[in-house]
């Protein structure tokens, strides 16, 4: 394996932290034979050889099965009600 440079600090002082299969999006999607690399300089850990356009509909479909805003709201809105109890609602603007 060619060792990449760190995407943050560009160091080449890297070590393999994990080598094996990783989940790709929702279970049971798996990508085989991947490596998690840790930079010894800045401590970031990242996947080697993994390219994903996080703004693409394809990514949303991998993680949520739908890339529309309405689908996102349907999945995540229910989680927001519990969080509202921690917010001082008098501080919110209209």
PDB file of N, CA, C and O in Angstrom, chain B, residues numbered from 101:
ATOM      1  N   UNK B 101       0.850  -1.190   0.000  1.00  0.00           N
ATOM      2  CA  UNK B 101       0.000   0.000   0.000  1.00  0.00           C
ATOM      3  C   UNK B 101       0.883   1.235   0.000  1.00  0.00           C
ATOM      4  O   UNK B 101       1.811   1.344   0.801  1.00  0.00           O
ATOM      5  N   UNK B 102       0.595   2.157  -0.891  1.00  0.00           N
ATOM      6  CA  UNK B 102       1.263   3.447  -0.846  1.00  0.00           C
ATOM      7  C   UNK B 102       0.670   4.237   0.302  1.00  0.00           C
ATOM      8  O   UNK B 102      -0.549   4.369   0.407  1.00  0.00           O
ATOM      9  N   UNK B 103       1.529   4.764   1.165  1.00  0.00           N
ATOM     10  CA  UNK B 103       1.032   5.548   2.290  1.00  0.00           C
ATOM     11  C   UNK B 103       0.733   6.963   1.810  1.00  0.00           C
ATOM     12  O   UNK B 103       1.606   7.632   1.256  1.00  0.00           O
ATOM     13  N   UNK B 104      -0.480   7.409   2.018  1.00  0.00           N
ATOM     14  CA  UNK B 104      -0.819   8.784   1.636  1.00  0.00           C
ATOM     15  C   UNK B 104      -0.265   9.764   2.658  1.00  0.00           C
ATOM     16  O   UNK B 104       0.168   9.370   3.741  1.00  0.00           O
ATOM     17  N   UNK B 105      -0.281  11.021   2.311  1.00  0.00           N
ATOM     18  CA  UNK B 105       0.029  12.065   3.285  1.00  0.00           C
ATOM     19  C   UNK B 105      -1.244  12.424   4.034  1.00  0.00           C
ATOM     20  O   UNK B 105      -2.349  12.203   3.538  1.00  0.00           O
ATOM     21  N   UNK B 106      -1.089  12.974   5.222  1.00  0.00           N
ATOM     22  CA  UNK B 106      -2.226  13.409   6.016  1.00  0.00           C
ATOM     23  C   UNK B 106      -2.971  14.514   5.262  1.00  0.00           C
ATOM     24  O   UNK B 106      -2.342  15.447   4.763  1.00  0.00           O
ATOM     25  N   UNK B 107      -4.304  14.422   5.171  1.00  0.00           N
ATOM     26  CA  UNK B 107      -5.059  15.455   4.464  1.00  0.00           C
ATOM     27  C   UNK B 107      -5.150  16.774   5.231  1.00  0.00           C
ATOM     28  O   UNK B 107      -5.564  17.786   4.664  1.00  0.00           O
ATOM     29  N   UNK B 108      -4.771  16.779   6.512  1.00  0.00           N
ATOM     30  CA  UNK B 108      -4.832  17.995   7.317  1.00  0.00           C
ATOM     31  C   UNK B 108      -3.474  18.693   7.391  1.00  0.00           C
ATOM     32  O   UNK B 108      -3.350  19.861   7.021  1.00  0.00           O
ATOM     33  N   UNK B 109      -2.452  17.970   7.871  1.00  0.00           N
ATOM     34  CA  UNK B 109      -1.136  18.594   8.086  1.00  0.00           C
ATOM     35  C   UNK B 109      -0.096  18.149   7.056  1.00  0.00           C
ATOM     36  O   UNK B 109       1.032  18.643   7.066  1.00  0.00           O
ATOM     37  N   UNK B 110      -0.463  17.224   6.170  1.00  0.00           N
ATOM     38  CA  UNK B 110       0.377  16.727   5.080  1.00  0.00           C
ATOM     39  C   UNK B 110       1.589  15.928   5.542  1.00  0.00           C
ATOM     40  O   UNK B 110       2.504  15.677   4.757  1.00  0.00           O
ATOM     41  N   UNK B 111       1.601  15.534   6.795  1.00  0.00           N
ATOM     42  CA  UNK B 111       2.677  14.694   7.312  1.00  0.00           C
ATOM     43  C   UNK B 111       2.625  13.331   6.644  1.00  0.00           C
ATOM     44  O   UNK B 111       1.565  12.880   6.213  1.00  0.00           O
ATOM     45  N   UNK B 112       3.778  12.680   6.562  1.00  0.00           N
ATOM     46  CA  UNK B 112       3.789  11.303   6.082  1.00  0.00           C
ATOM     47  C   UNK B 112       4.072  10.338   7.233  1.00  0.00           C
ATOM     48  O   UNK B 112       4.419   9.179   7.008  1.00  0.00           O
ATOM     49  N   UNK B 113       3.923  10.821   8.457  1.00  0.00           N
ATOM     50  CA  UNK B 113       4.096   9.997   9.656  1.00  0.00           C
ATOM     51  C   UNK B 113       2.742   9.396  10.030  1.00  0.00           C
ATOM     52  O   UNK B 113       2.027   9.919  10.885  1.00  0.00           O
ATOM     53  N   UNK B 114       2.409   8.288   9.371  1.00  0.00           N
ATOM     54  CA  UNK B 114       1.088   7.684   9.494  1.00  0.00           C
ATOM     55  C   UNK B 114       1.196   6.240   9.940  1.00  0.00           C
ATOM     56  O   UNK B 114       2.197   5.570   9.689  1.00  0.00           O
ATOM     57  N   UNK B 115       0.146   5.768  10.608  1.00  0.00           N
ATOM     58  CA  UNK B 115       0.100   4.364  10.992  1.00  0.00           C
ATOM     59  C   UNK B 115      -1.292   3.816  10.698  1.00  0.00           C
ATOM     60  O   UNK B 115      -2.281   4.546  10.757  1.00  0.00           O
ATOM     61  N   UNK B 116      -1.359   2.537  10.384  1.00  0.00           N
ATOM     62  CA  UNK B 116      -2.639   1.881  10.133  1.00  0.00           C
ATOM     63  C   UNK B 116      -3.252   1.515  11.481  1.00  0.00           C
ATOM     64  O   UNK B 116      -2.640   0.802  12.276  1.00  0.00           O
ATOM     65  N   UNK B 117      -4.462   2.009  11.732  1.00  0.00           N
ATOM     66  CA  UNK B 117      -5.176   1.711  12.971  1.00  0.00           C
ATOM     67  C   UNK B 117      -6.153   0.547  12.808  1.00  0.00           C
ATOM     68  O   UNK B 117      -6.430  -0.178  13.763  1.00  0.00           O
ATOM     69  N   UNK B 118      -6.667   0.375  11.600  1.00  0.00           N
ATOM     70  CA  UNK B 118      -7.622  -0.700  11.339  1.00  0.00           C
ATOM     71  C   UNK B 118      -7.506  -1.093   9.883  1.00  0.00           C
ATOM     72  O   UNK B 118      -7.335  -0.238   9.014  1.00  0.00           O
ATOM     73  N   UNK B 119      -7.600  -2.399   9.612  1.00  0.00           N
ATOM     74  CA  UNK B 119      -7.597  -2.911   8.254  1.00  0.00           C
ATOM     75  C   UNK B 119      -8.673  -3.982   8.168  1.00  0.00           C
ATOM     76  O   UNK B 119      -8.594  -5.014   8.835  1.00  0.00           O
ATOM     77  N   UNK B 120      -9.681  -3.724   7.338  1.00  0.00           N
ATOM     78  CA  UNK B 120     -10.761  -4.694   7.183  1.00  0.00           C
ATOM     79  C   UNK B 120     -11.963  -4.069   6.506  1.00  0.00           C
ATOM     80  O   UNK B 120     -11.839  -3.078   5.786  1.00  0.00           O
ATOM     81  N   UNK B 121     -13.107  -4.644   6.737  1.00  0.00           N
ATOM     82  CA  UNK B 121     -14.348  -4.160   6.135  1.00  0.00           C
ATOM     83  C   UNK B 121     -14.905  -3.003   6.954  1.00  0.00           C
ATOM     84  O   UNK B 121     -14.765  -2.964   8.177  1.00  0.00           O
ATOM     85  N   UNK B 122     -15.536  -2.064   6.261  1.00  0.00           N
ATOM     86  CA  UNK B 122     -16.208  -0.950   6.935  1.00  0.00           C
ATOM     87  C   UNK B 122     -17.623  -0.823   6.376  1.00  0.00           C
ATOM     88  O   UNK B 122     -17.895  -1.186   5.231  1.00  0.00           O
ATOM     89  N   UNK B 123     -18.501  -0.305   7.204  1.00  0.00           N
ATOM     90  CA  UNK B 123     -19.864  -0.035   6.744  1.00  0.00           C
ATOM     91  C   UNK B 123     -19.822   1.167   5.807  1.00  0.00           C
ATOM     92  O   UNK B 123     -19.062   2.111   6.021  1.00  0.00           O
ATOM     93  N   UNK B 124     -20.632   1.117   4.787  1.00  0.00           N
ATOM     94  CA  UNK B 124     -20.714   2.206   3.822  1.00  0.00           C
ATOM     95  C   UNK B 124     -22.163   2.650   3.752  1.00  0.00           C
ATOM     96  O   UNK B 124     -22.967   2.055   3.035  1.00  0.00           O
ATOM     97  N   UNK B 125     -22.495   3.696   4.494  1.00  0.00           N
ATOM     98  CA  UNK B 125     -23.885   4.130   4.564  1.00  0.00           C
ATOM     99  C   UNK B 125     -24.636   3.286   5.565  1.00  0.00           C
ATOM    100  O   UNK B 125     -24.103   2.929   6.615  1.00  0.00           O
ATOM    101  N   UNK B 126     -25.869   2.968   5.239  1.00  0.00           N
ATOM    102  CA  UNK B 126     -26.707   2.187   6.147  1.00  0.00           C
ATOM    103  C   UNK B 126     -26.322   0.715   6.105  1.00  0.00           C
ATOM    104  O   UNK B 126     -25.855   0.199   5.090  1.00  0.00           O
ATOM    105  N   UNK B 127     -26.533   0.051   7.249  1.00  0.00           N
ATOM    106  CA  UNK B 127     -26.353  -1.394   7.307  1.00  0.00           C
ATOM    107  C   UNK B 127     -27.295  -2.040   6.316  1.00  0.00           C
ATOM    108  O   UNK B 127     -28.446  -1.609   6.245  1.00  0.00           O
ATOM    109  N   UNK B 128     -26.911  -3.011   5.568  1.00  0.00           N
ATOM    110  CA  UNK B 128     -25.734  -3.855   5.599  1.00  0.00           C
ATOM    111  C   UNK B 128     -24.682  -3.515   4.539  1.00  0.00           C
ATOM    112  O   UNK B 128     -23.854  -4.366   4.214  1.00  0.00           O
ATOM    113  N   UNK B 129     -24.692  -2.296   3.991  1.00  0.00           N
ATOM    114  CA  UNK B 129     -23.726  -1.935   2.951  1.00  0.00           C
ATOM    115  C   UNK B 129     -22.308  -1.946   3.518  1.00  0.00           C
ATOM    116  O   UNK B 129     -22.042  -1.317   4.542  1.00  0.00           O
ATOM    117  N   UNK B 130     -21.397  -2.661   2.855  1.00  0.00           N
ATOM    118  CA  UNK B 130     -20.028  -2.818   3.333  1.00  0.00           C
ATOM    119  C   UNK B 130     -19.058  -2.579   2.182  1.00  0.00           C
ATOM    120  O   UNK B 130     -19.322  -2.964   1.043  1.00  0.00           O
ATOM    121  N   UNK B 131     -17.945  -1.946   2.491  1.00  0.00           N
ATOM    122  CA  UNK B 131     -16.822  -1.833   1.566  1.00  0.00           C
ATOM    123  C   UNK B 131     -15.714  -2.693   2.156  1.00  0.00           C
ATOM    124  O   UNK B 131     -15.364  -2.549   3.327  1.00  0.00           O
ATOM    125  N   UNK B 132     -15.173  -3.572   1.353  1.00  0.00           N
ATOM    126  CA  UNK B 132     -14.169  -4.514   1.848  1.00  0.00           C
ATOM    127  C   UNK B 132     -12.760  -3.940   1.746  1.00  0.00           C
ATOM    128  O   UNK B 132     -12.477  -3.063   0.929  1.00  0.00           O
ATOM    129  N   UNK B 133     -11.898  -4.459   2.593  1.00  0.00           N
ATOM    130  CA  UNK B 133     -10.459  -4.219   2.536  1.00  0.00           C
ATOM    131  C   UNK B 133     -10.091  -2.733   2.578  1.00  0.00           C
ATOM    132  O   UNK B 133      -9.397  -2.232   1.693  1.00  0.00           O
ATOM    133  N   UNK B 134     -10.552  -2.052   3.591  1.00  0.00           N
ATOM    134  CA  UNK B 134     -10.222  -0.631   3.777  1.00  0.00           C
ATOM    135  C   UNK B 134      -9.317  -0.451   4.982  1.00  0.00           C
ATOM    136  O   UNK B 134      -9.251  -1.311   5.861  1.00  0.00           O
ATOM    137  N   UNK B 135      -8.628   0.666   5.011  1.00  0.00           N
ATOM    138  CA  UNK B 135      -7.720   0.972   6.115  1.00  0.00           C
ATOM    139  C   UNK B 135      -8.090   2.304   6.747  1.00  0.00           C
ATOM    140  O   UNK B 135      -8.358   3.284   6.052  1.00  0.00           O
ATOM    141  N   UNK B 136      -8.102   2.326   8.087  1.00  0.00           N
ATOM    142  CA  UNK B 136      -8.211   3.566   8.830  1.00  0.00           C
ATOM    143  C   UNK B 136      -6.793   3.941   9.217  1.00  0.00           C
ATOM    144  O   UNK B 136      -6.083   3.157   9.848  1.00  0.00           O
ATOM    145  N   UNK B 137      -6.383   5.142   8.838  1.00  0.00           N
ATOM    146  CA  UNK B 137      -5.014   5.612   9.046  1.00  0.00           C
ATOM    147  C   UNK B 137      -5.030   6.723  10.082  1.00  0.00           C
ATOM    148  O   UNK B 137      -5.929   7.564  10.084  1.00  0.00           O
ATOM    149  N   UNK B 138      -4.034   6.728  10.965  1.00  0.00           N
ATOM    150  CA  UNK B 138      -3.903   7.795  11.964  1.00  0.00           C
ATOM    151  C   UNK B 138      -2.612   8.557  11.708  1.00  0.00           C
ATOM    152  O   UNK B 138      -1.551   7.971  11.495  1.00  0.00           O
ATOM    153  N   UNK B 139      -2.732   9.886  11.733  1.00  0.00           N
ATOM    154  CA  UNK B 139      -1.567  10.750  11.586  1.00  0.00           C
ATOM    155  C   UNK B 139      -0.902  10.911  12.954  1.00  0.00           C
ATOM    156  O   UNK B 139      -1.564  11.268  13.929  1.00  0.00           O
ATOM    157  N   UNK B 140       0.380  10.655  13.025  1.00  0.00           N
ATOM    158  CA  UNK B 140       1.114  10.782  14.290  1.00  0.00           C
ATOM    159  C   UNK B 140       1.347  12.231  14.672  1.00  0.00           C
ATOM    160  O   UNK B 140       1.655  12.524  15.827  1.00  0.00           O
ATOM    161  N   UNK B 141       1.205  13.137  13.724  1.00  0.00           N
ATOM    162  CA  UNK B 141       1.453  14.560  14.001  1.00  0.00           C
ATOM    163  C   UNK B 141       0.203  15.265  14.541  1.00  0.00           C
ATOM    164  O   UNK B 141       0.268  15.914  15.585  1.00  0.00           O
ATOM    165  N   UNK B 142      -0.924  15.146  13.848  1.00  0.00           N
ATOM    166  CA  UNK B 142      -2.129  15.892  14.253  1.00  0.00           C
ATOM    167  C   UNK B 142      -3.229  14.998  14.823  1.00  0.00           C
ATOM    168  O   UNK B 142      -4.260  15.502  15.269  1.00  0.00           O
ATOM    169  N   UNK B 143      -3.027  13.686  14.816  1.00  0.00           N
ATOM    170  CA  UNK B 143      -3.925  12.685  15.416  1.00  0.00           C
ATOM    171  C   UNK B 143      -5.233  12.460  14.675  1.00  0.00           C
ATOM    172  O   UNK B 143      -6.099  11.746  15.182  1.00  0.00           O
ATOM    173  N   UNK B 144      -5.408  13.036  13.506  1.00  0.00           N
ATOM    174  CA  UNK B 144      -6.623  12.750  12.737  1.00  0.00           C
ATOM    175  C   UNK B 144      -6.583  11.291  12.282  1.00  0.00           C
ATOM    176  O   UNK B 144      -5.517  10.740  12.007  1.00  0.00           O
ATOM    177  N   UNK B 145      -7.754  10.685  12.210  1.00  0.00           N
ATOM    178  CA  UNK B 145      -7.883   9.351  11.645  1.00  0.00           C
ATOM    179  C   UNK B 145      -8.784   9.455  10.419  1.00  0.00           C
ATOM    180  O   UNK B 145      -9.817  10.122  10.451  1.00  0.00           O
ATOM    181  N   UNK B 146      -8.384   8.792   9.347  1.00  0.00           N
ATOM    182  CA  UNK B 146      -9.135   8.906   8.094  1.00  0.00           C
ATOM    183  C   UNK B 146      -9.056   7.610   7.316  1.00  0.00           C
ATOM    184  O   UNK B 146      -8.168   6.785   7.535  1.00  0.00           O
ATOM    185  N   UNK B 147     -10.008   7.444   6.398  1.00  0.00           N
ATOM    186  CA  UNK B 147     -10.013   6.282   5.524  1.00  0.00           C
ATOM    187  C   UNK B 147      -9.076   6.526   4.357  1.00  0.00           C
ATOM    188  O   UNK B 147      -9.107   7.588   3.735  1.00  0.00           O
ATOM    189  N   UNK B 148      -8.247   5.546   4.064  1.00  0.00           N
ATOM    190  CA  UNK B 148      -7.397   5.663   2.888  1.00  0.00           C
ATOM    191  C   UNK B 148      -8.221   5.326   1.649  1.00  0.00           C
ATOM    192  O   UNK B 148      -9.139   4.508   1.708  1.00  0.00           O
ATOM    193  N   UNK B 149      -7.894   5.948   0.555  1.00  0.00           N
ATOM    194  CA  UNK B 149      -8.517   5.635  -0.737  1.00  0.00           C
ATOM    195  C   UNK B 149     -10.033   5.684  -0.712  1.00  0.00           C
ATOM    196  O   UNK B 149     -10.685   4.839  -1.325  1.00  0.00           O
ATOM    197  N   UNK B 150     -10.605   6.651  -0.019  1.00  0.00           N
ATOM    198  CA  UNK B 150     -12.066   6.768   0.029  1.00  0.00           C
ATOM    199  C   UNK B 150     -12.453   8.138  -0.488  1.00  0.00           C
ATOM    200  O   UNK B 150     -12.088   9.162   0.090  1.00  0.00           O
ATOM    201  N   UNK B 151     -13.184   8.145  -1.564  1.00  0.00           N
ATOM    202  CA  UNK B 151     -13.643   9.392  -2.167  1.00  0.00           C
ATOM    203  C   UNK B 151     -15.169   9.391  -2.161  1.00  0.00           C
ATOM    204  O   UNK B 151     -15.800   8.469  -2.677  1.00  0.00           O
ATOM    205  N   UNK B 152     -15.744  10.417  -1.582  1.00  0.00           N
ATOM    206  CA  UNK B 152     -17.200  10.526  -1.555  1.00  0.00           C
ATOM    207  C   UNK B 152     -17.577  11.993  -1.657  1.00  0.00           C
ATOM    208  O   UNK B 152     -17.019  12.842  -0.962  1.00  0.00           O
ATOM    209  N   UNK B 153     -18.521  12.278  -2.523  1.00  0.00           N
ATOM    210  CA  UNK B 153     -19.071  13.619  -2.639  1.00  0.00           C
ATOM    211  C   UNK B 153     -20.248  13.703  -1.680  1.00  0.00           C
ATOM    212  O   UNK B 153     -21.349  13.251  -1.995  1.00  0.00           O
ATOM    213  N   UNK B 154     -20.010  14.286  -0.506  1.00  0.00           N
ATOM    214  CA  UNK B 154     -21.022  14.314   0.542  1.00  0.00           C
ATOM    215  C   UNK B 154     -22.229  15.186   0.188  1.00  0.00           C
ATOM    216  O   UNK B 154     -23.251  15.115   0.869  1.00  0.00           O
ATOM    217  N   UNK B 155     -22.135  15.991  -0.842  1.00  0.00           N
ATOM    218  CA  UNK B 155     -23.258  16.816  -1.277  1.00  0.00           C
ATOM    219  C   UNK B 155     -24.093  16.134  -2.357  1.00  0.00           C
ATOM    220  O   UNK B 155     -25.094  16.690  -2.809  1.00  0.00           O
ATOM    221  N   UNK B 156     -23.697  14.954  -2.765  1.00  0.00           N
ATOM    222  CA  UNK B 156     -24.372  14.301  -3.882  1.00  0.00           C
ATOM    223  C   UNK B 156     -25.617  13.542  -3.426  1.00  0.00           C
ATOM    224  O   UNK B 156     -25.683  13.078  -2.287  1.00  0.00           O
ATOM    225  N   UNK B 157     -26.600  13.416  -4.314  1.00  0.00           N
ATOM    226  CA  UNK B 157     -27.766  12.576  -4.005  1.00  0.00           C
ATOM    227  C   UNK B 157     -27.359  11.130  -3.714  1.00  0.00           C
ATOM    228  O   UNK B 157     -28.005  10.456  -2.911  1.00  0.00           O
ATOM    229  N   UNK B 158     -26.301  10.653  -4.357  1.00  0.00           N
ATOM    230  CA  UNK B 158     -25.834   9.281  -4.125  1.00  0.00           C
ATOM    231  C   UNK B 158     -25.438   9.050  -2.685  1.00  0.00           C
ATOM    232  O   UNK B 158     -25.715   7.985  -2.133  1.00  0.00           O
ATOM    233  N   UNK B 159     -24.794  10.028  -2.061  1.00  0.00           N
ATOM    234  CA  UNK B 159     -24.411   9.894  -0.656  1.00  0.00           C
ATOM    235  C   UNK B 159     -25.647   9.853   0.230  1.00  0.00           C
ATOM    236  O   UNK B 159     -25.743   9.015   1.127  1.00  0.00           O
ATOM    237  N   UNK B 160     -26.586  10.748  -0.014  1.00  0.00           N
ATOM    238  CA  UNK B 160     -27.808  10.769   0.795  1.00  0.00           C
ATOM    239  C   UNK B 160     -28.546   9.441   0.670  1.00  0.00           C
ATOM    240  O   UNK B 160     -29.097   8.942   1.651  1.00  0.00           O
ATOM    241  N   UNK B 161     -28.559   8.872  -0.518  1.00  0.00           N
ATOM    242  CA  UNK B 161     -29.235   7.598  -0.708  1.00  0.00           C
ATOM    243  C   UNK B 161     -28.524   6.475   0.043  1.00  0.00           C
ATOM    244  O   UNK B 161     -29.174   5.544   0.519  1.00  0.00           O
ATOM    245  N   UNK B 162     -27.194   6.552   0.155  1.00  0.00           N
ATOM    246  CA  UNK B 162     -26.451   5.551   0.918  1.00  0.00           C
ATOM    247  C   UNK B 162     -26.810   5.590   2.399  1.00  0.00           C
ATOM    248  O   UNK B 162     -26.941   4.544   3.035  1.00  0.00           O
ATOM    249  N   UNK B 163     -26.968   6.789   2.946  1.00  0.00           N
ATOM    250  CA  UNK B 163     -27.192   6.901   4.388  1.00  0.00           C
ATOM    251  C   UNK B 163     -28.661   6.999   4.783  1.00  0.00           C
ATOM    252  O   UNK B 163     -29.023   6.588   5.885  1.00  0.00           O
ATOM    253  N   UNK B 164     -29.507   7.527   3.922  1.00  0.00           N
ATOM    254  CA  UNK B 164     -30.913   7.727   4.277  1.00  0.00           C
ATOM    255  C   UNK B 164     -31.888   7.074   3.314  1.00  0.00           C
ATOM    256  O   UNK B 164     -33.088   7.058   3.587  1.00  0.00           O
ATOM    257  N   UNK B 165     -31.428   6.549   2.222  1.00  0.00           N
ATOM    258  CA  UNK B 165     -32.252   5.955   1.176  1.00  0.00           C
ATOM    259  C   UNK B 165     -33.046   6.987   0.379  1.00  0.00           C
ATOM    260  O   UNK B 165     -33.792   6.618  -0.528  1.00  0.00           O
ATOM    261  N   UNK B 166     -32.903   8.255   0.698  1.00  0.00           N
ATOM    262  CA  UNK B 166     -33.578   9.314  -0.049  1.00  0.00           C
ATOM    263  C   UNK B 166     -32.770  10.590   0.149  1.00  0.00           C
ATOM    264  O   UNK B 166     -32.219  10.817   1.226  1.00  0.00           O
ATOM    265  N   UNK B 167     -32.697  11.410  -0.869  1.00  0.00           N
ATOM    266  CA  UNK B 167     -31.865  12.603  -0.767  1.00  0.00           C
ATOM    267  C   UNK B 167     -32.673  13.900  -0.685  1.00  0.00           C
ATOM    268  O   UNK B 167     -32.105  14.989  -0.767  1.00  0.00           O
ATOM    269  N   UNK B 168     -33.982  13.792  -0.525  1.00  0.00           N
ATOM    270  CA  UNK B 168     -34.796  15.007  -0.477  1.00  0.00           C
ATOM    271  C   UNK B 168     -34.816  15.591   0.932  1.00  0.00           C
ATOM    272  O   UNK B 168     -34.613  14.882   1.917  1.00  0.00           O
ATOM    273  N   UNK B 169     -35.063  16.892   1.007  1.00  0.00           N
ATOM    274  CA  UNK B 169     -35.160  17.562   2.309  1.00  0.00           C
ATOM    275  C   UNK B 169     -36.324  16.985   3.110  1.00  0.00           C
ATOM    276  O   UNK B 169     -36.198  16.789   4.318  1.00  0.00           O
ATOM    277  N   UNK B 170     -37.443  16.712   2.467  1.00  0.00           N
ATOM    278  CA  UNK B 170     -38.603  16.163   3.180  1.00  0.00           C
ATOM    279  C   UNK B 170     -38.273  14.813   3.817  1.00  0.00           C
ATOM    280  O   UNK B 170     -38.707  14.534   4.935  1.00  0.00           O
ATOM    281  N   UNK B 171     -37.521  13.987   3.125  1.00  0.00           N
ATOM    282  CA  UNK B 171     -37.128  12.688   3.692  1.00  0.00           C
ATOM    283  C   UNK B 171     -36.201  12.884   4.893  1.00  0.00           C
ATOM    284  O   UNK B 171     -36.324  12.178   5.894  1.00  0.00           O
ATOM    285  N   UNK B 172     -35.284  13.832   4.796  1.00  0.00           N
ATOM    286  CA  UNK B 172     -34.387  14.134   5.917  1.00  0.00           C
ATOM    287  C   UNK B 172     -35.189  14.589   7.131  1.00  0.00           C
ATOM    288  O   UNK B 172     -34.957  14.118   8.245  1.00  0.00           O
ATOM    289  N   UNK B 173     -36.124  15.495   6.919  1.00  0.00           N
ATOM    290  CA  UNK B 173     -36.950  15.986   8.024  1.00  0.00           C
ATOM    291  C   UNK B 173     -37.767  14.848   8.648  1.00  0.00           C
ATOM    292  O   UNK B 173     -37.895  14.775   9.871  1.00  0.00           O
ATOM    293  N   UNK B 174     -38.310  13.976   7.822  1.00  0.00           N
ATOM    294  CA  UNK B 174     -39.109  12.865   8.338  1.00  0.00           C
ATOM    295  C   UNK B 174     -38.275  11.953   9.231  1.00  0.00           C
ATOM    296  O   UNK B 174     -38.780  11.425  10.221  1.00  0.00           O
ATOM    297  N   UNK B 175     -37.014  11.767   8.890  1.00  0.00           N
ATOM    298  CA  UNK B 175     -36.131  10.903   9.676  1.00  0.00           C
ATOM    299  C   UNK B 175     -35.688  11.588  10.961  1.00  0.00           C
ATOM    300  O   UNK B 175     -35.630  10.948  12.011  1.00  0.00           O
ATOM    301  N   UNK B 176     -35.375  12.883  10.894  1.00  0.00           N
ATOM    302  CA  UNK B 176     -34.689  13.546  12.005  1.00  0.00           C
ATOM    303  C   UNK B 176     -35.548  14.476  12.864  1.00  0.00           C
ATOM    304  O   UNK B 176     -35.137  14.823  13.971  1.00  0.00           O
ATOM    305  N   UNK B 177     -36.713  14.885  12.395  1.00  0.00           N
ATOM    306  CA  UNK B 177     -37.525  15.822  13.178  1.00  0.00           C
ATOM    307  C   UNK B 177     -37.889  15.276  14.557  1.00  0.00           C
ATOM    308  O   UNK B 177     -37.885  16.020  15.538  1.00  0.00           O
ATOM    309  N   UNK B 178     -38.200  13.998  14.638  1.00  0.00           N
ATOM    310  CA  UNK B 178     -38.610  13.426  15.919  1.00  0.00           C
ATOM    311  C   UNK B 178     -37.503  13.538  16.966  1.00  0.00           C
ATOM    312  O   UNK B 178     -37.794  13.584  18.162  1.00  0.00           O
ATOM    313  N   UNK B 179     -36.255  13.582  16.544  1.00  0.00           N
ATOM    314  CA  UNK B 179     -35.132  13.712  17.476  1.00  0.00           C
ATOM    315  C   UNK B 179     -35.001  15.119  18.036  1.00  0.00           C
ATOM    316  O   UNK B 179     -34.357  15.315  19.066  1.00  0.00           O
ATOM    317  N   UNK B 180     -35.591  16.085  17.384  1.00  0.00           N
ATOM    318  CA  UNK B 180     -35.406  17.481  17.781  1.00  0.00           C
ATOM    319  C   UNK B 180     -36.258  17.883  18.980  1.00  0.00           C
ATOM    320  O   UNK B 180     -35.879  18.790  19.721  1.00  0.00           O
ATOM    321  N   UNK B 181     -37.394  17.232  19.186  1.00  0.00           N
ATOM    322  CA  UNK B 181     -38.281  17.622  20.277  1.00  0.00           C
ATOM    323  C   UNK B 181     -37.603  17.486  21.639  1.00  0.00           C
ATOM    324  O   UNK B 181     -37.749  18.361  22.493  1.00  0.00           O
ATOM    325  N   UNK B 182     -36.875  16.415  21.843  1.00  0.00           N
ATOM    326  CA  UNK B 182     -36.185  16.221  23.126  1.00  0.00           C
ATOM    327  C   UNK B 182     -35.111  17.286  23.329  1.00  0.00           C
ATOM    328  O   UNK B 182     -34.858  17.702  24.460  1.00  0.00           O
ATOM    329  N   UNK B 183     -34.486  17.722  22.261  1.00  0.00           N
ATOM    330  CA  UNK B 183     -33.426  18.726  22.364  1.00  0.00           C
ATOM    331  C   UNK B 183     -33.981  20.109  22.703  1.00  0.00           C
ATOM    332  O   UNK B 183     -33.276  20.935  23.281  1.00  0.00           O
ATOM    333  N   UNK B 184     -35.219  20.359  22.352  1.00  0.00           N
ATOM    334  CA  UNK B 184     -35.814  21.660  22.638  1.00  0.00           C
ATOM    335  C   UNK B 184     -35.888  21.941  24.132  1.00  0.00           C
ATOM    336  O   UNK B 184     -35.865  23.104  24.536  1.00  0.00           O
ATOM    337  N   UNK B 185     -35.976  20.917  24.952  1.00  0.00           N
ATOM    338  CA  UNK B 185     -36.053  21.131  26.400  1.00  0.00           C
ATOM    339  C   UNK B 185     -34.756  21.719  26.955  1.00  0.00           C
ATOM    340  O   UNK B 185     -34.757  22.263  28.059  1.00  0.00           O
ATOM    341  N   UNK B 186     -33.661  21.623  26.221  1.00  0.00           N
ATOM    342  CA  UNK B 186     -32.379  22.160  26.665  1.00  0.00           C
ATOM    343  C   UNK B 186     -32.151  23.601  26.204  1.00  0.00           C
ATOM    344  O   UNK B 186     -31.184  24.244  26.613  1.00  0.00           O
ATOM    345  N   UNK B 187     -33.035  24.096  25.363  1.00  0.00           N
ATOM    346  CA  UNK B 187     -32.858  25.430  24.782  1.00  0.00           C
ATOM    347  C   UNK B 187     -33.760  26.427  25.498  1.00  0.00           C
ATOM    348  O   UNK B 187     -34.922  26.138  25.784  1.00  0.00           O
ATOM    349  N   UNK B 188     -33.223  27.571  25.774  1.00  0.00           N
ATOM    350  CA  UNK B 188     -34.031  28.656  26.332  1.00  0.00           C
ATOM    351  C   UNK B 188     -34.786  29.280  25.157  1.00  0.00           C
ATOM    352  O   UNK B 188     -34.224  30.086  24.415  1.00  0.00           O
ATOM    353  N   UNK B 189     -36.045  28.914  24.988  1.00  0.00           N
ATOM    354  CA  UNK B 189     -36.812  29.331  23.836  1.00  0.00           C
ATOM    355  C   UNK B 189     -37.006  30.845  23.771  1.00  0.00           C
ATOM    356  O   UNK B 189     -37.287  31.383  22.700  1.00  0.00           O
ATOM    357  N   UNK B 190     -36.861  31.539  24.902  1.00  0.00           N
ATOM    358  CA  UNK B 190     -37.002  32.988  24.885  1.00  0.00           C
ATOM    359  C   UNK B 190     -35.859  33.655  24.114  1.00  0.00           C
ATOM    360  O   UNK B 190     -35.958  34.826  23.748  1.00  0.00           O
ATOM    361  N   UNK B 191     -34.794  32.923  23.873  1.00  0.00           N
ATOM    362  CA  UNK B 191     -33.648  33.470  23.144  1.00  0.00           C
ATOM    363  C   UNK B 191     -33.781  33.310  21.622  1.00  0.00           C
ATOM    364  O   UNK B 191     -33.000  33.884  20.864  1.00  0.00           O
ATOM    365  N   UNK B 192     -34.769  32.532  21.187  1.00  0.00           N
ATOM    366  CA  UNK B 192     -34.944  32.294  19.760  1.00  0.00           C
ATOM    367  C   UNK B 192     -35.639  33.468  19.089  1.00  0.00           C
ATOM    368  O   UNK B 192     -36.515  34.115  19.663  1.00  0.00           O
ATOM    369  N   UNK B 193     -35.225  33.717  17.874  1.00  0.00           N
ATOM    370  CA  UNK B 193     -35.893  34.743  17.070  1.00  0.00           C
ATOM    371  C   UNK B 193     -37.026  34.114  16.297  1.00  0.00           C
ATOM    372  O   UNK B 193     -37.076  32.895  16.128  1.00  0.00           O
ATOM    373  N   UNK B 194     -37.929  34.940  15.831  1.00  0.00           N
ATOM    374  CA  UNK B 194     -39.017  34.423  14.996  1.00  0.00           C
ATOM    375  C   UNK B 194     -38.495  34.141  13.614  1.00  0.00           C
ATOM    376  O   UNK B 194     -39.249  33.698  12.748  1.00  0.00           O
TER     377      UNK B 194
END
